[in-house]
């Protein structure tokens, strides 16, 4: 099951625009409800660092079919002070985090 954590820092002037684009992704996900896919986005207390955590039962991930995600990705490098870095991960343990 593909799982990844993506982390990046926006420039201070782009943090809210980035958050709005992320909200649009979630609005579309709530409308389309892709099966076998879990996704969360966190904005850290420095207000410019974002962390996305994705878990998919399919490869490629259904997020790639989300139009709003394509719009989010289109300008990501211009919004960032530090570009996105993705890392795969293995869950060691969790409590209700992934909604087993």
Residue pairs with C-beta under 8 A, 6 or more apart in sequence:
1 55
1 56
1 57
2 54
2 55
2 56
2 59
2 61
2 88
3 53
3 54
3 55
3 56
3 88
3 89
3 90
3 91
4 53
4 54
4 86
4 87
4 88
4 89
5 51
5 52
5 53
5 86
5 87
5 89
6 51
6 52
6 53
6 54
6 84
6 85
6 86
6 87
7 49
7 50
7 51
7 52
7 84
7 85
8 49
8 50
8 76
8 80
8 82
8 83
8 84
8 85
9 46
9 48
9 49
9 50
9 80
9 81
9 82
10 18
10 48
10 49
10 50
10 79
10 80
10 81
11 48
11 79
11 80
11 81
12 47
12 48
14 78
14 79
14 80
15 43
15 47
15 48
17 79
18 50
18 76
18 79
19 43
19 50
21 68
21 71
21 72
22 41
22 50
22 72
24 68
24 71
24 72
25 41
25 63
25 66
25 68
25 69
25 72
26 41
27 68
28 66
28 67
28 68
28 69
29 37
29 39
29 66
32 65
32 66
34 62
34 63
34 65
34 66
35 57
35 62
36 56
36 57
36 58
36 62
37 54
37 55
37 56
37 57
37 58
37 61
37 62
37 63
38 54
38 55
38 56
38 98
38 99
39 52
39 53
39 54
39 55
39 63
40 52
40 53
41 50
41 51
41 52
41 53
42 50
42 51
42 52
42 53
43 49
43 50
44 50
44 51
48 81
54 61
54 63
55 98
56 62
56 63
63 69
76 83
76 84
77 83
91 98
